[in-house]
Amino acid sequence: MKALLSVVAAVFLFAQAPDPALQQVVDRFYPIDRLKPPNEDERLSCYRVIERTATNEPALVIAAYTDRTTGAIRVLRRTAGGTFEVAQDNPDTWVLRGTGCEMSSRDLDFDGRPEAIVYFLGGRAAPGWILKWDGTTLKNLTPTRTDNGRDTTLLLEPAVYDLEHKGSLRVIAASVIERPGPGERPRNPAFVYRLGPAGFEMEKGILAVMGFRADVDPRSNERAFRLVQGSEAPWTLRVINGDRAGGNRVTGASIRVNDQEIIGSQDLNSQTEFATATIPSLRTENHLTAVLKGAGEAYVTVLVEDSTPRK
């Protein structure tokens, strides 16, 4: 399932430049009262600057910590004196586990304030949490499952995509990590989540999502995906061309599934924002290739969807 969520140009997880002084601040607030690392080497952390001052100094930082087993999240806020203090800790009900952490940020709802996406690294997958600071409190936008009063994220290796070119961005994630054997179909699709009033909620299941750039050798523009159990025809290939501002669009394309062209240049050009076509048939293991024309940074995002109703 990991290959299903390829990290490509369409994901836009921007990196922040390392700041040794800020890293020291983050490490100083390691929650030793909640995590129990046996030594200094087991104190791991990651962070993201969410707000800055008028002079571009970090004003609000979301930091995540682990002791290689358990995780914690803290909001650090700059005071009027220029020092930092803990503004909020994650609730004890959140199940945060991981041998390490990584973090990205993106303004998912276009309100001018970025959300933080925290990944707690595991042996088989990286559970993700989507968090928003609303100015006073840390809001959890993550779809979760509650067992015995404890909340576990439903997102494994979540990735951000702009699938509609309007409204909020979508999050696509697996809910189960599977390793099917040769000729076996996985049991679970990935899911697309959209932002609702209470956070991200499941919108639909998909078989695959992938991105392709025009400046990549066509021999490398190939992805494999598997048909999941219970997947019903008709299957649909949906293409999103470029970004919501109309930029980075390809001028032509040939997208093939199992050597059969599904989308051609007659279907996709610089004037085309979206293109959709039916895939006549799929195998247990399928291969999708894309040959694109356009400027170097032109890209498309491709989804493979089925007609299976899911809740």
PyMOL commands that set and color helices and strands:
alter all, ss='L'
color gray80, all
select helices_A, chain A and resi 2-4+20-28+40-42+218-220
alter helices_A, ss='H'
color red, helices_A
select strands_A, chain A and resi 44-52+58-66+71-78+84-89+100-106+115-121+128-133+138-140+144-147+150-153+156-161+170-174+190-196+199-206+208-213+222-226+235-241+252-257+260-263+274-279+285-293+299-305
alter strands_A, ss='S'
color yellow, strands_A
deselect
rebuild
show_as cartoon
